[in-house]
Amino acid sequence: FATLTLLDPYLPDKAPERRQKTKVIWADYDPQWNEVFEYTLPSRADPRPRSEMLLLQVYDYDMPVPGSSESDTEEYVGQVLIPLSSFVSANETSKSEATAANDHE
C-alpha cells in the first residue's frame, strides 16, 4: 500500500563556487519560485570549455532527522535542460545581427 505525499520542491545550485538554492515551496506540485539567480557566462572567445545548456534539477525537501546530514533531506524529483541561447541578451543579439549583416556585404 503506497502513501502519496505532497512535494516540497526546491532547486539547489550545485556549482562548486556557489552554494545557494531556491526557497522550499511547501506541499506543492506546481511551484513558482519567482527568484532571480545571476550567472556570468564566458564569452564565445574564451578558450575554456563551456556548456551550451543550463541544467536545473528539482529536489524534494524532507525535514532532517536528528543526527542526519543535509544530503539525507534531498530526494531527486527530476530535471530540465534549457539551451543557453534562450538567455542571450538583447545587446549580444544585436551584435550578432550586425556581424552577420557585415559578413553579407
JOSULKA-V724143 format. One record per residue. N is the residue number from 1. SS is DSSP state (alpha for helix, beta for strand, coil for the rest). D_CENTER is the distance of its C-alpha to the mean C-alpha in Angstrom with 2 decimals. Layout:
N_SS_D_CENTER, N_SS_D_CENTER
This chain:
1_coil_34.67, 2_coil_30.89, 3_coil_29.55, 4_coil_26.72, 5_coil_24.59, 6_coil_22.00, 7_coil_18.36, 8_beta_16.99, 9_beta_13.24, 10_beta_10.48, 11_coil_6.91, 12_beta_7.75, 13_beta_6.73, 14_coil_9.00, 15_coil_9.98, 16_coil_13.75, 17_coil_14.52, 18_coil_12.25, 19_coil_12.56, 20_beta_10.90, 21_beta_9.38, 22_coil_9.72, 23_coil_13.28, 24_coil_14.54, 25_coil_15.82, 26_coil_19.12, 27_coil_20.77, 28_beta_18.75, 29_coil_17.90, 30_coil_16.51, 31_coil_14.33, 32_coil_13.50, 33_coil_11.84, 34_coil_12.87, 35_coil_11.20, 36_coil_10.40, 37_coil_8.61, 38_coil_10.37, 39_coil_10.21, 40_coil_13.39, 41_coil_13.51, 42_coil_16.79, 43_coil_19.38, 44_coil_20.71, 45_coil_23.84, 46_coil_22.18, 47_coil_23.58, 48_coil_20.78, 49_coil_18.77, 50_coil_15.34, 51_coil_12.86, 52_coil_13.05, 53_beta_9.86, 54_beta_6.08, 55_beta_5.42, 56_beta_3.59, 57_beta_6.68, 58_beta_8.85, 59_beta_11.80, 60_beta_15.12, 61_beta_16.62, 62_coil_20.33, 63_coil_22.69, 64_coil_23.73, 65_coil_27.26, 66_coil_29.44, 67_coil_29.38, 68_coil_26.04, 69_coil_23.10, 70_alpha_19.65, 71_alpha_18.37, 72_alpha_21.00, 73_alpha_19.27, 74_beta_16.11, 75_beta_16.52, 76_beta_14.06, 77_beta_13.89, 78_beta_11.91, 79_beta_9.03, 80_beta_8.37, 81_beta_8.53, 82_beta_8.56, 83_beta_11.28, 84_alpha_11.00, 85_alpha_14.43, 86_alpha_13.31, 87_alpha_12.30, 88_coil_15.69, 89_coil_17.59, 90_alpha_20.99, 91_alpha_22.74, 92_alpha_21.38, 93_alpha_22.25, 94_alpha_25.73, 95_alpha_26.28, 96_alpha_25.46, 97_alpha_27.82, 98_alpha_30.48, 99_alpha_30.32, 100_alpha_30.64, 101_alpha_33.54, 102_alpha_35.27, 103_alpha_35.00, 104_coil_36.95, 105_coil_39.72
